[in-house]
Amino acid sequence: MSLVLISHSRAIGEGLRDMVAQVAGPDVRVAVAAGTEDGRLGTSAPLITEAIRWALADGPAGPVEGALVLLDLGSAALSLDLALEELSDAERARTRVSEAPLVEGAVLAAVQASVGASLDDAFAAAADAASMTKIPRN
C-alpha cells in the first residue's frame, strides 16, 4: 500500500513525507503532489495523476495493493477529481480517497501500512484521525 499526499504547499507536502518516513520506515511508499508545476501555491491535476500512478506502480517488494490519497484543503478535491478522470478504471479501483485530516491521517495510515495492514485498514485508521483529541481535557 502506498500513500499520496496532496497539498497546496510543496514545503508542507515534502515535510509531511519526511515525517511519515520517520514513523513508518522506508518500506511505505509516499508520493507527494504539492504546489503547482511552477512552484506556486496550489494544486495540479497532472502532478496528482503522476503521483497516483507512481504510488500504484509495482515497487521493489512487488505489486502494490493500492494507494490511499489524503489532501489538505477542500479545493484540492477539484484537482483530484480531474486527476482521477485521467486514470484507468483499474487504477481508480485501487485508489481510495480519504477525508481525514492530512497530517494525522497520513501518520496513522502510514503506521498501519508499515505493519502490513490492508488498504481498507489504513483508510479506516486515517478516518479515525478526524476524531482524535490533540489536547487531553480533564
CNS distance restraints for C-alpha pairs under 8 A (distance, minus, plus):
assign (resid   1 and name CA) (resid  28 and name CA) 7.16 0.50 0.50
assign (resid   1 and name CA) (resid  29 and name CA) 7.39 0.50 0.50
assign (resid   1 and name CA) (resid  64 and name CA) 5.38 0.50 0.50
assign (resid   1 and name CA) (resid  65 and name CA) 5.18 0.50 0.50
assign (resid   1 and name CA) (resid  66 and name CA) 5.12 0.50 0.50
assign (resid   1 and name CA) (resid  67 and name CA) 5.74 0.50 0.50
assign (resid   1 and name CA) (resid  68 and name CA) 7.51 0.50 0.50
assign (resid   1 and name CA) (resid 113 and name CA) 6.30 0.50 0.50
assign (resid   1 and name CA) (resid 118 and name CA) 7.12 0.50 0.50
assign (resid   1 and name CA) (resid 119 and name CA) 6.04 0.50 0.50
assign (resid   2 and name CA) (resid  28 and name CA) 6.15 0.50 0.50
assign (resid   2 and name CA) (resid  29 and name CA) 4.84 0.50 0.50
assign (resid   2 and name CA) (resid  30 and name CA) 5.84 0.50 0.50
assign (resid   2 and name CA) (resid  31 and name CA) 7.72 0.50 0.50
assign (resid   2 and name CA) (resid  55 and name CA) 5.47 0.50 0.50
assign (resid   2 and name CA) (resid  56 and name CA) 7.11 0.50 0.50
assign (resid   2 and name CA) (resid  64 and name CA) 7.15 0.50 0.50
assign (resid   2 and name CA) (resid  66 and name CA) 6.34 0.50 0.50
assign (resid   2 and name CA) (resid  67 and name CA) 4.66 0.50 0.50
assign (resid   2 and name CA) (resid  68 and name CA) 6.28 0.50 0.50
assign (resid   2 and name CA) (resid 113 and name CA) 7.73 0.50 0.50
assign (resid   3 and name CA) (resid  28 and name CA) 7.70 0.50 0.50
assign (resid   3 and name CA) (resid  29 and name CA) 6.30 0.50 0.50
assign (resid   3 and name CA) (resid  30 and name CA) 4.74 0.50 0.50
assign (resid   3 and name CA) (resid  31 and name CA) 6.19 0.50 0.50
assign (resid   3 and name CA) (resid  55 and name CA) 6.80 0.50 0.50
assign (resid   3 and name CA) (resid  67 and name CA) 5.43 0.50 0.50
assign (resid   3 and name CA) (resid  68 and name CA) 4.86 0.50 0.50
assign (resid   3 and name CA) (resid  69 and name CA) 5.92 0.50 0.50
assign (resid   3 and name CA) (resid  70 and name CA) 7.67 0.50 0.50
assign (resid   3 and name CA) (resid 106 and name CA) 7.56 0.50 0.50
assign (resid   3 and name CA) (resid 110 and name CA) 7.43 0.50 0.50
assign (resid   4 and name CA) (resid  30 and name CA) 5.79 0.50 0.50
assign (resid   4 and name CA) (resid  31 and name CA) 4.71 0.50 0.50
assign (resid   4 and name CA) (resid  32 and name CA) 5.74 0.50 0.50
assign (resid   4 and name CA) (resid  33 and name CA) 7.32 0.50 0.50
assign (resid   4 and name CA) (resid  51 and name CA) 6.61 0.50 0.50
assign (resid   4 and name CA) (resid  52 and name CA) 6.39 0.50 0.50
assign (resid   4 and name CA) (resid  55 and name CA) 6.88 0.50 0.50
assign (resid   4 and name CA) (resid  67 and name CA) 6.71 0.50 0.50
assign (resid   4 and name CA) (resid  68 and name CA) 6.07 0.50 0.50
assign (resid   4 and name CA) (resid  69 and name CA) 4.62 0.50 0.50
assign (resid   4 and name CA) (resid  70 and name CA) 6.28 0.50 0.50
assign (resid   5 and name CA) (resid  13 and name CA) 6.34 0.50 0.50
assign (resid   5 and name CA) (resid  17 and name CA) 7.67 0.50 0.50
assign (resid   5 and name CA) (resid  30 and name CA) 7.33 0.50 0.50
assign (resid   5 and name CA) (resid  31 and name CA) 6.24 0.50 0.50
assign (resid   5 and name CA) (resid  32 and name CA) 4.87 0.50 0.50
assign (resid   5 and name CA) (resid  33 and name CA) 6.19 0.50 0.50
assign (resid   5 and name CA) (resid  34 and name CA) 7.53 0.50 0.50
assign (resid   5 and name CA) (resid  69 and name CA) 6.09 0.50 0.50
assign (resid   5 and name CA) (resid  70 and name CA) 5.25 0.50 0.50
assign (resid   5 and name CA) (resid  71 and name CA) 6.03 0.50 0.50
assign (resid   5 and name CA) (resid 102 and name CA) 7.62 0.50 0.50
assign (resid   5 and name CA) (resid 106 and name CA) 7.70 0.50 0.50
assign (resid   6 and name CA) (resid  13 and name CA) 6.70 0.50 0.50
assign (resid   6 and name CA) (resid  32 and name CA) 6.14 0.50 0.50
assign (resid   6 and name CA) (resid  33 and name CA) 4.95 0.50 0.50
assign (resid   6 and name CA) (resid  34 and name CA) 5.42 0.50 0.50
assign (resid   6 and name CA) (resid  43 and name CA) 7.56 0.50 0.50
assign (resid   6 and name CA) (resid  48 and name CA) 7.27 0.50 0.50
assign (resid   6 and name CA) (resid  69 and name CA) 7.41 0.50 0.50
assign (resid   6 and name CA) (resid  70 and name CA) 6.12 0.50 0.50
assign (resid   6 and name CA) (resid  71 and name CA) 4.53 0.50 0.50
assign (resid   6 and name CA) (resid  72 and name CA) 6.36 0.50 0.50
assign (resid   6 and name CA) (resid  76 and name CA) 7.27 0.50 0.50
assign (resid   7 and name CA) (resid  12 and name CA) 6.77 0.50 0.50
assign (resid   7 and name CA) (resid  13 and name CA) 5.59 0.50 0.50
assign (resid   7 and name CA) (resid  33 and name CA) 6.67 0.50 0.50
assign (resid   7 and name CA) (resid  34 and name CA) 4.57 0.50 0.50
assign (resid   7 and name CA) (resid  35 and name CA) 6.56 0.50 0.50
assign (resid   7 and name CA) (resid  42 and name CA) 7.54 0.50 0.50
assign (resid   7 and name CA) (resid  43 and name CA) 6.78 0.50 0.50
assign (resid   7 and name CA) (resid  71 and name CA) 5.89 0.50 0.50
assign (resid   7 and name CA) (resid  72 and name CA) 5.16 0.50 0.50
assign (resid   7 and name CA) (resid  73 and name CA) 7.44 0.50 0.50
assign (resid   7 and name CA) (resid  76 and name CA) 7.26 0.50 0.50
assign (resid   8 and name CA) (resid  12 and name CA) 7.97 0.50 0.50
assign (resid   8 and name CA) (resid  34 and name CA) 5.44 0.50 0.50
assign (resid   8 and name CA) (resid  35 and name CA) 4.84 0.50 0.50
assign (resid   8 and name CA) (resid  36 and name CA) 7.84 0.50 0.50
assign (resid   8 and name CA) (resid  41 and name CA) 5.21 0.50 0.50
assign (resid   8 and name CA) (resid  42 and name CA) 4.25 0.50 0.50
assign (resid   8 and name CA) (resid  43 and name CA) 5.29 0.50 0.50
assign (resid   8 and name CA) (resid  72 and name CA) 7.18 0.50 0.50
assign (resid   8 and name CA) (resid  73 and name CA) 7.80 0.50 0.50
assign (resid   8 and name CA) (resid  76 and name CA) 7.30 0.50 0.50
assign (resid   9 and name CA) (resid  13 and name CA) 6.27 0.50 0.50
assign (resid   9 and name CA) (resid  34 and name CA) 5.39 0.50 0.50
assign (resid   9 and name CA) (resid  35 and name CA) 4.84 0.50 0.50
assign (resid   9 and name CA) (resid  40 and name CA) 7.78 0.50 0.50
assign (resid   9 and name CA) (resid  41 and name CA) 5.34 0.50 0.50
assign (resid   9 and name CA) (resid  42 and name CA) 6.71 0.50 0.50
assign (resid  10 and name CA) (resid  14 and name CA) 6.02 0.50 0.50
assign (resid  10 and name CA) (resid  33 and name CA) 7.70 0.50 0.50
assign (resid  10 and name CA) (resid  34 and name CA) 4.46 0.50 0.50
assign (resid  10 and name CA) (resid  35 and name CA) 4.86 0.50 0.50
assign (resid  10 and name CA) (resid  39 and name CA) 7.47 0.50 0.50
assign (resid  10 and name CA) (resid  41 and name CA) 7.54 0.50 0.50
assign (resid  11 and name CA) (resid  15 and name CA) 5.85 0.50 0.50
assign (resid  11 and name CA) (resid  34 and name CA) 7.88 0.50 0.50
assign (resid  12 and name CA) (resid  16 and name CA) 5.98 0.50 0.50
assign (resid  12 and name CA) (resid  34 and name CA) 7.74 0.50 0.50
assign (resid  13 and name CA) (resid  17 and name CA) 6.20 0.50 0.50
assign (resid  13 and name CA) (resid  32 and name CA) 5.94 0.50 0.50
assign (resid  13 and name CA) (resid  33 and name CA) 7.20 0.50 0.50
assign (resid  13 and name CA) (resid  34 and name CA) 5.54 0.50 0.50
assign (resid  14 and name CA) (resid  18 and name CA) 6.32 0.50 0.50
assign (resid  14 and name CA) (resid  32 and name CA) 6.72 0.50 0.50
assign (resid  14 and name CA) (resid  34 and name CA) 7.82 0.50 0.50
assign (resid  15 and name CA) (resid  19 and name CA) 6.27 0.50 0.50
assign (resid  16 and name CA) (resid  20 and name CA) 6.04 0.50 0.50
assign (resid  16 and name CA) (resid 103 and name CA) 6.88 0.50 0.50
assign (resid  17 and name CA) (resid  21 and name CA) 6.13 0.50 0.50
assign (resid  17 and name CA) (resid  30 and name CA) 6.45 0.50 0.50
assign (resid  17 and name CA) (resid  31 and name CA) 7.75 0.50 0.50
assign (resid  17 and name CA) (resid  32 and name CA) 7.20 0.50 0.50
assign (resid  18 and name CA) (resid  22 and name CA) 6.35 0.50 0.50
assign (resid  19 and name CA) (resid  23 and name CA) 6.65 0.50 0.50
assign (resid  19 and name CA) (resid 107 and name CA) 7.86 0.50 0.50
assign (resid  20 and name CA) (resid  24 and name CA) 5.83 0.50 0.50
assign (resid  20 and name CA) (resid  25 and name CA) 7.76 0.50 0.50
assign (resid  20 and name CA) (resid 106 and name CA) 6.97 0.50 0.50
assign (resid  20 and name CA) (resid 107 and name CA) 5.63 0.50 0.50
assign (resid  20 and name CA) (resid 110 and name CA) 6.42 0.50 0.50
assign (resid  21 and name CA) (resid  25 and name CA) 5.02 0.50 0.50
assign (resid  21 and name CA) (resid  26 and name CA) 6.14 0.50 0.50
assign (resid  21 and name CA) (resid  28 and name CA) 7.40 0.50 0.50
assign (resid  23 and name CA) (resid 107 and name CA) 7.26 0.50 0.50
assign (resid  23 and name CA) (resid 110 and name CA) 7.55 0.50 0.50
assign (resid  23 and name CA) (resid 111 and name CA) 6.65 0.50 0.50
assign (resid  24 and name CA) (resid  28 and name CA) 6.40 0.50 0.50
assign (resid  24 and name CA) (resid 107 and name CA) 7.89 0.50 0.50
assign (resid  24 and name CA) (resid 110 and name CA) 5.54 0.50 0.50
assign (resid  24 and name CA) (resid 111 and name CA) 5.17 0.50 0.50
assign (resid  24 and name CA) (resid 113 and name CA) 7.53 0.50 0.50
assign (resid  24 and name CA) (resid 114 and name CA) 5.25 0.50 0.50
assign (resid  25 and name CA) (resid 114 and name CA) 6.93 0.50 0.50
assign (resid  27 and name CA) (resid 114 and name CA) 6.81 0.50 0.50
assign (resid  28 and name CA) (resid 110 and name CA) 6.76 0.50 0.50
assign (resid  28 and name CA) (resid 113 and name CA) 6.43 0.50 0.50
assign (resid  28 and name CA) (resid 114 and name CA) 6.02 0.50 0.50
assign (resid  29 and name CA) (resid  55 and name CA) 6.75 0.50 0.50
assign (resid  30 and name CA) (resid  55 and name CA) 6.98 0.50 0.50
assign (resid  31 and name CA) (resid  51 and name CA) 5.41 0.50 0.50
assign (resid  31 and name CA) (resid  52 and name CA) 7.30 0.50 0.50
assign (resid  31 and name CA) (resid  54 and name CA) 7.18 0.50 0.50
assign (resid  31 and name CA) (resid  55 and name CA) 6.11 0.50 0.50
assign (resid  32 and name CA) (resid  48 and name CA) 7.95 0.50 0.50
assign (resid  32 and name CA) (resid  51 and name CA) 6.29 0.50 0.50
assign (resid  33 and name CA) (resid  43 and name CA) 7.44 0.50 0.50
assign (resid  33 and name CA) (resid  44 and name CA) 7.52 0.50 0.50
assign (resid  33 and name CA) (resid  47 and name CA) 5.51 0.50 0.50
assign (resid  33 and name CA) (resid  48 and name CA) 5.18 0.50 0.50
assign (resid  33 and name CA) (resid  51 and name CA) 6.05 0.50 0.50
assign (resid  34 and name CA) (resid  42 and name CA) 7.38 0.50 0.50
assign (resid  34 and name CA) (resid  43 and name CA) 6.14 0.50 0.50
assign (resid  34 and name CA) (resid  44 and name CA) 7.74 0.50 0.50
assign (resid  34 and name CA) (resid  47 and name CA) 7.86 0.50 0.50
assign (resid  35 and name CA) (resid  39 and name CA) 5.91 0.50 0.50
assign (resid  35 and name CA) (resid  40 and name CA) 5.72 0.50 0.50
assign (resid  35 and name CA) (resid  41 and name CA) 4.88 0.50 0.50
assign (resid  35 and name CA) (resid  42 and name CA) 4.78 0.50 0.50
assign (resid  35 and name CA) (resid  43 and name CA) 5.11 0.50 0.50
assign (resid  35 and name CA) (resid  44 and name CA) 7.00 0.50 0.50
assign (resid  36 and name CA) (resid  40 and name CA) 5.31 0.50 0.50
assign (resid  36 and name CA) (resid  41 and name CA) 6.27 0.50 0.50
assign (resid  36 and name CA) (resid  42 and name CA) 5.53 0.50 0.50
assign (resid  36 and name CA) (resid  43 and name CA) 5.43 0.50 0.50
assign (resid  36 and name CA) (resid  44 and name CA) 5.47 0.50 0.50
assign (resid  36 and name CA) (resid  47 and name CA) 7.86 0.50 0.50
assign (resid  37 and name CA) (resid  44 and name CA) 7.17 0.50 0.50
assign (resid  37 and name CA) (resid  47 and name CA) 7.54 0.50 0.50
assign (resid  42 and name CA) (resid  76 and name CA) 7.89 0.50 0.50
assign (resid  43 and name CA) (resid  47 and name CA) 7.94 0.50 0.50
assign (resid  43 and name CA) (resid  48 and name CA) 7.98 0.50 0.50
assign (resid  43 and name CA) (resid  76 and name CA) 6.09 0.50 0.50
assign (resid  43 and name CA) (resid  79 and name CA) 6.35 0.50 0.50
assign (resid  44 and name CA) (resid  48 and name CA) 6.24 0.50 0.50
assign (resid  44 and name CA) (resid  79 and name CA) 5.92 0.50 0.50
assign (resid  45 and name CA) (resid  49 and name CA) 6.09 0.50 0.50
assign (resid  45 and name CA) (resid  79 and name CA) 4.63 0.50 0.50
assign (resid  45 and name CA) (resid  80 and name CA) 6.03 0.50 0.50
assign (resid  45 and name CA) (resid  81 and name CA) 7.96 0.50 0.50
assign (resid  45 and name CA) (resid  82 and name CA) 5.80 0.50 0.50
assign (resid  45 and name CA) (resid  83 and name CA) 4.74 0.50 0.50
assign (resid  46 and name CA) (resid  50 and name CA) 6.16 0.50 0.50
assign (resid  46 and name CA) (resid  83 and name CA) 6.36 0.50 0.50
assign (resid  47 and name CA) (resid  51 and name CA) 6.12 0.50 0.50
assign (resid  48 and name CA) (resid  52 and name CA) 6.15 0.50 0.50
assign (resid  48 and name CA) (resid  79 and name CA) 7.60 0.50 0.50
assign (resid  48 and name CA) (resid  80 and name CA) 6.59 0.50 0.50
assign (resid  48 and name CA) (resid  83 and name CA) 5.97 0.50 0.50
assign (resid  49 and name CA) (resid  53 and name CA) 6.18 0.50 0.50
assign (resid  49 and name CA) (resid  80 and name CA) 7.96 0.50 0.50
assign (resid  49 and name CA) (resid  83 and name CA) 4.82 0.50 0.50
assign (resid  49 and name CA) (resid  84 and name CA) 6.87 0.50 0.50
assign (resid  49 and name CA) (resid  86 and name CA) 6.92 0.50 0.50
assign (resid  49 and name CA) (resid  87 and name CA) 7.15 0.50 0.50
assign (resid  50 and name CA) (resid  54 and name CA) 6.15 0.50 0.50
assign (resid  51 and name CA) (resid  55 and name CA) 6.11 0.50 0.50
assign (resid  52 and name CA) (resid  56 and name CA) 6.16 0.50 0.50
assign (resid  52 and name CA) (resid  67 and name CA) 6.96 0.50 0.50
assign (resid  52 and name CA) (resid  69 and name CA) 7.99 0.50 0.50
assign (resid  52 and name CA) (resid  95 and name CA) 7.89 0.50 0.50
assign (resid  53 and name CA) (resid  57 and name CA) 6.14 0.50 0.50
assign (resid  53 and name CA) (resid  87 and name CA) 8.00 0.50 0.50
assign (resid  53 and name CA) (resid  91 and name CA) 7.63 0.50 0.50
assign (resid  55 and name CA) (resid  64 and name CA) 7.91 0.50 0.50
assign (resid  55 and name CA) (resid  66 and name CA) 7.68 0.50 0.50
assign (resid  55 and name CA) (resid  67 and name CA) 6.04 0.50 0.50
assign (resid  56 and name CA) (resid  64 and name CA) 5.97 0.50 0.50
assign (resid  56 and name CA) (resid  65 and name CA) 7.67 0.50 0.50
assign (resid  56 and name CA) (resid  66 and name CA) 5.82 0.50 0.50
assign (resid  56 and name CA) (resid  67 and name CA) 6.05 0.50 0.50
assign (resid  56 and name CA) (resid  91 and name CA) 7.39 0.50 0.50
assign (resid  56 and name CA) (resid  94 and name CA) 7.64 0.50 0.50
assign (resid  57 and name CA) (resid  63 and name CA) 7.17 0.50 0.50
assign (resid  57 and name CA) (resid  64 and name CA) 6.73 0.50 0.50
assign (resid  58 and name CA) (resid  62 and name CA) 5.33 0.50 0.50
assign (resid  58 and name CA) (resid  63 and name CA) 4.40 0.50 0.50
assign (resid  58 and name CA) (resid  64 and name CA) 5.63 0.50 0.50
assign (resid  59 and name CA) (resid  63 and name CA) 6.27 0.50 0.50
assign (resid  59 and name CA) (resid  64 and name CA) 6.80 0.50 0.50
assign (resid  65 and name CA) (resid  94 and name CA) 6.91 0.50 0.50
assign (resid  65 and name CA) (resid 118 and name CA) 7.68 0.50 0.50
assign (resid  65 and name CA) (resid 119 and name CA) 6.89 0.50 0.50
assign (resid  66 and name CA) (resid  94 and name CA) 4.54 0.50 0.50
assign (resid  66 and name CA) (resid  95 and name CA) 5.66 0.50 0.50
assign (resid  66 and name CA) (resid  96 and name CA) 7.66 0.50 0.50
assign (resid  66 and name CA) (resid 119 and name CA) 6.39 0.50 0.50
assign (resid  67 and name CA) (resid  94 and name CA) 6.38 0.50 0.50
assign (resid  67 and name CA) (resid  95 and name CA) 4.89 0.50 0.50
assign (resid  67 and name CA) (resid  96 and name CA) 6.27 0.50 0.50
assign (resid  67 and name CA) (resid 119 and name CA) 7.29 0.50 0.50
assign (resid  68 and name CA) (resid  95 and name CA) 6.03 0.50 0.50
assign (resid  68 and name CA) (resid  96 and name CA) 4.91 0.50 0.50
assign (resid  68 and name CA) (resid  97 and name CA) 5.91 0.50 0.50
assign (resid  68 and name CA) (resid  98 and name CA) 6.98 0.50 0.50
assign (resid  68 and name CA) (resid 119 and name CA) 7.00 0.50 0.50
assign (resid  68 and name CA) (resid 122 and name CA) 7.80 0.50 0.50
assign (resid  68 and name CA) (resid 123 and name CA) 6.82 0.50 0.50
assign (resid  69 and name CA) (resid  95 and name CA) 7.22 0.50 0.50
assign (resid  69 and name CA) (resid  96 and name CA) 6.08 0.50 0.50
assign (resid  69 and name CA) (resid  97 and name CA) 4.71 0.50 0.50
assign (resid  69 and name CA) (resid  98 and name CA) 6.00 0.50 0.50
assign (resid  70 and name CA) (resid  97 and name CA) 6.27 0.50 0.50
assign (resid  70 and name CA) (resid  98 and name CA) 5.35 0.50 0.50
assign (resid  70 and name CA) (resid  99 and name CA) 6.77 0.50 0.50
assign (resid  70 and name CA) (resid 100 and name CA) 6.88 0.50 0.50
assign (resid  70 and name CA) (resid 101 and name CA) 7.74 0.50 0.50
assign (resid  70 and name CA) (resid 102 and name CA) 5.72 0.50 0.50
assign (resid  70 and name CA) (resid 105 and name CA) 7.41 0.50 0.50
assign (resid  70 and name CA) (resid 106 and name CA) 6.95 0.50 0.50
assign (resid  71 and name CA) (resid  76 and name CA) 6.51 0.50 0.50
assign (resid  71 and name CA) (resid  77 and name CA) 7.49 0.50 0.50
assign (resid  71 and name CA) (resid  98 and name CA) 7.70 0.50 0.50
assign (resid  71 and name CA) (resid  99 and name CA) 7.40 0.50 0.50
assign (resid  71 and name CA) (resid 101 and name CA) 7.71 0.50 0.50
assign (resid  71 and name CA) (resid 102 and name CA) 5.67 0.50 0.50
assign (resid  72 and name CA) (resid  76 and name CA) 7.00 0.50 0.50
assign (resid  72 and name CA) (resid 101 and name CA) 7.06 0.50 0.50
assign (resid  72 and name CA) (resid 102 and name CA) 5.34 0.50 0.50
assign (resid  73 and name CA) (resid  77 and name CA) 7.55 0.50 0.50
assign (resid  74 and name CA) (resid  78 and name CA) 7.80 0.50 0.50
assign (resid  75 and name CA) (resid  79 and name CA) 7.58 0.50 0.50
assign (resid  76 and name CA) (resid  80 and name CA) 6.20 0.50 0.50
assign (resid  77 and name CA) (resid  81 and name CA) 5.95 0.50 0.50
assign (resid  78 and name CA) (resid  82 and name CA) 6.54 0.50 0.50
assign (resid  79 and name CA) (resid  83 and name CA) 6.19 0.50 0.50
assign (resid  80 and name CA) (resid  84 and name CA) 6.08 0.50 0.50
assign (resid  81 and name CA) (resid  85 and name CA) 6.43 0.50 0.50
assign (resid  82 and name CA) (resid  86 and name CA) 6.87 0.50 0.50
assign (resid  83 and name CA) (resid  87 and name CA) 6.96 0.50 0.50
assign (resid  84 and name CA) (resid  92 and name CA) 6.68 0.50 0.50
assign (resid  87 and name CA) (resid  91 and name CA) 5.73 0.50 0.50
assign (resid  87 and name CA) (resid  92 and name CA) 6.05 0.50 0.50
assign (resid  88 and name CA) (resid  92 and name CA) 6.20 0.50 0.50
assign (resid  89 and name CA) (resid  93 and name CA) 6.10 0.50 0.50
assign (resid  90 and name CA) (resid  94 and name CA) 6.61 0.50 0.50
assign (resid  91 and name CA) (resid  95 and name CA) 6.51 0.50 0.50
assign (resid  92 and name CA) (resid  96 and name CA) 7.97 0.50 0.50
assign (resid  96 and name CA) (resid 119 and name CA) 7.96 0.50 0.50
assign (resid  96 and name CA) (resid 123 and name CA) 7.43 0.50 0.50
assign (resid  98 and name CA) (resid 123 and name CA) 6.64 0.50 0.50
assign (resid  98 and name CA) (resid 126 and name CA) 7.17 0.50 0.50
assign (resid  98 and name CA) (resid 127 and name CA) 6.91 0.50 0.50
assign (resid  99 and name CA) (resid 127 and name CA) 6.97 0.50 0.50
assign (resid 100 and name CA) (resid 104 and name CA) 7.59 0.50 0.50
assign (resid 100 and name CA) (resid 105 and name CA) 5.25 0.50 0.50
assign (resid 100 and name CA) (resid 126 and name CA) 5.62 0.50 0.50
assign (resid 100 and name CA) (resid 127 and name CA) 5.01 0.50 0.50
assign (resid 100 and name CA) (resid 128 and name CA) 7.60 0.50 0.50
assign (resid 100 and name CA) (resid 129 and name CA) 6.22 0.50 0.50
assign (resid 100 and name CA) (resid 130 and name CA) 5.64 0.50 0.50
assign (resid 101 and name CA) (resid 105 and name CA) 5.36 0.50 0.50
assign (resid 101 and name CA) (resid 106 and name CA) 7.93 0.50 0.50
assign (resid 101 and name CA) (resid 126 and name CA) 7.84 0.50 0.50
assign (resid 101 and name CA) (resid 129 and name CA) 6.64 0.50 0.50
assign (resid 101 and name CA) (resid 130 and name CA) 6.09 0.50 0.50
assign (resid 102 and name CA) (resid 106 and name CA) 5.82 0.50 0.50
assign (resid 103 and name CA) (resid 107 and name CA) 6.26 0.50 0.50
assign (resid 104 and name CA) (resid 108 and name CA) 6.15 0.50 0.50
assign (resid 104 and name CA) (resid 126 and name CA) 7.20 0.50 0.50
assign (resid 104 and name CA) (resid 129 and name CA) 5.66 0.50 0.50
assign (resid 105 and name CA) (resid 109 and name CA) 5.94 0.50 0.50
assign (resid 105 and name CA) (resid 125 and name CA) 7.22 0.50 0.50
assign (resid 105 and name CA) (resid 126 and name CA) 3.99 0.50 0.50
assign (resid 105 and name CA) (resid 127 and name CA) 6.70 0.50 0.50
assign (resid 105 and name CA) (resid 128 and name CA) 7.75 0.50 0.50
assign (resid 105 and name CA) (resid 129 and name CA) 5.39 0.50 0.50
assign (resid 105 and name CA) (resid 130 and name CA) 7.72 0.50 0.50
assign (resid 106 and name CA) (resid 110 and name CA) 5.89 0.50 0.50
assign (resid 106 and name CA) (resid 126 and name CA) 6.59 0.50 0.50
assign (resid 107 and name CA) (resid 111 and name CA) 6.19 0.50 0.50
assign (resid 107 and name CA) (resid 126 and name CA) 7.92 0.50 0.50
assign (resid 108 and name CA) (resid 112 and name CA) 6.38 0.50 0.50
assign (resid 108 and name CA) (resid 122 and name CA) 7.43 0.50 0.50
assign (resid 108 and name CA) (resid 125 and name CA) 5.84 0.50 0.50
assign (resid 108 and name CA) (resid 126 and name CA) 5.64 0.50 0.50
assign (resid 108 and name CA) (resid 129 and name CA) 7.27 0.50 0.50
assign (resid 109 and name CA) (resid 113 and name CA) 6.14 0.50 0.50
assign (resid 109 and name CA) (resid 122 and name CA) 4.52 0.50 0.50
assign (resid 109 and name CA) (resid 123 and name CA) 6.60 0.50 0.50
assign (resid 109 and name CA) (resid 125 and name CA) 5.72 0.50 0.50
assign (resid 109 and name CA) (resid 126 and name CA) 5.24 0.50 0.50
assign (resid 110 and name CA) (resid 114 and name CA) 6.03 0.50 0.50
assign (resid 110 and name CA) (resid 122 and name CA) 7.37 0.50 0.50
assign (resid 111 and name CA) (resid 115 and name CA) 6.69 0.50 0.50
assign (resid 112 and name CA) (resid 116 and name CA) 6.62 0.50 0.50
assign (resid 112 and name CA) (resid 117 and name CA) 5.25 0.50 0.50
assign (resid 112 and name CA) (resid 118 and name CA) 7.98 0.50 0.50
assign (resid 112 and name CA) (resid 121 and name CA) 7.24 0.50 0.50
assign (resid 112 and name CA) (resid 122 and name CA) 5.50 0.50 0.50
assign (resid 112 and name CA) (resid 125 and name CA) 7.35 0.50 0.50
assign (resid 113 and name CA) (resid 117 and name CA) 5.12 0.50 0.50
assign (resid 113 and name CA) (resid 118 and name CA) 7.10 0.50 0.50
assign (resid 113 and name CA) (resid 119 and name CA) 7.75 0.50 0.50
assign (resid 113 and name CA) (resid 122 and name CA) 6.42 0.50 0.50
assign (resid 117 and name CA) (resid 121 and name CA) 5.88 0.50 0.50
assign (resid 117 and name CA) (resid 122 and name CA) 6.43 0.50 0.50
assign (resid 118 and name CA) (resid 122 and name CA) 6.26 0.50 0.50
assign (resid 119 and name CA) (resid 123 and name CA) 6.05 0.50 0.50
assign (resid 120 and name CA) (resid 124 and name CA) 6.21 0.50 0.50
assign (resid 121 and name CA) (resid 125 and name CA) 6.18 0.50 0.50
assign (resid 122 and name CA) (resid 126 and name CA) 6.15 0.50 0.50
assign (resid 123 and name CA) (resid 127 and name CA) 6.24 0.50 0.50
assign (resid 124 and name CA) (resid 128 and name CA) 6.28 0.50 0.50
assign (resid 125 and name CA) (resid 129 and name CA) 6.80 0.50 0.50
assign (resid 126 and name CA) (resid 130 and name CA) 7.66 0.50 0.50
assign (resid 128 and name CA) (resid 132 and name CA) 6.80 0.50 0.50
